[in-house]
């Protein structure tokens, strides 16, 4: 016990610095000028940041995460076994540096002016959501007829790179009343090196704030891939909040002529509406599902089969931790779709 106490006392300076950082960024998150400064910093550095790591044909961020995880495991084991003050000091310094980089490069973007404040407001009723659901069911049926399918009649994507380029192009045409952010000039979207594990976690993709890379799970059903790409690339654009990144993905598809992108995101909107309404009117949701076209039903069964084949306790664990992370950054939890639906409803009103 004395040894443990001594090594912590010897490193109290670094512990105090870490706690001070927590308080500093908390205070800065409440100051509009500070949030705007970090938002402009992101705009200033993002093209260089993307360019720097886009040259690699693999996810540099995943390699860094792997090396860091190994370092932390060995350092903690070494600390427990040998109780060396120097090991604890290194851990504190590493945590301090990683935390300040994260906050400067990404964390403060969660406190930007919410998109909802830039949209005309109206009262959204349950009937409005039902009407929107019927509209998107019709859109999905129409678009589904214009995409490719495999021998089993399931939607398939023939050119993923074409979709990535289309998303990048559409980011340049986002409504100026919603955002003045500039699109990145270079693609940096990569399959995750952890994609096999991701199959069992429920994670579709993620953005690495340290390398500005967007990672996705290439094993996903084709219905989910274009939306995932557009969502993660919205993070690259500078939208940190999950629901807002989904809304920007929706905007990127709205006027696109790429039918694969449109179908995937129209389907995401439809499913989000159904999730929201399932709590209020289960019979309405069942009726909409029964009115899926035969081709849409095949796609839905493909998604359900993928989920069934990759059921795991990891999905619950990652879902719970992600929910806590979202709430810690003043976002709706991952199980809530109301903010995204509200944005869509306001925009389409």
Secondary structure by P-SEA (a helix, b strand, c coil): caaaaaaaaaaaaaaaaaaaaaaaaaaaaacaaaaaaaaaaaaacaaaaaaacccccccaaaaaaaaaaaaaaaaaaaaaacccaaaaaaaaaaaaaaaaaaaaaccccccccccccccccccccaaaaaaaaaaaaaaaaaaaaccccccccccccccaaaaaaaaaaaaaaccccccccccccccccccccaaaaaaaccccccccccccbbbbccccccccaaaaaaaaaaaaaccccaaaaaaaaaaaacccccaaaaaaaaaaaaaaaaaaaccccaaaaaaaaaaccaaaaaaaaaaaaaaaacccaaaaaaaaaaaaaaaaacccccccaaaaaaaaaaaac
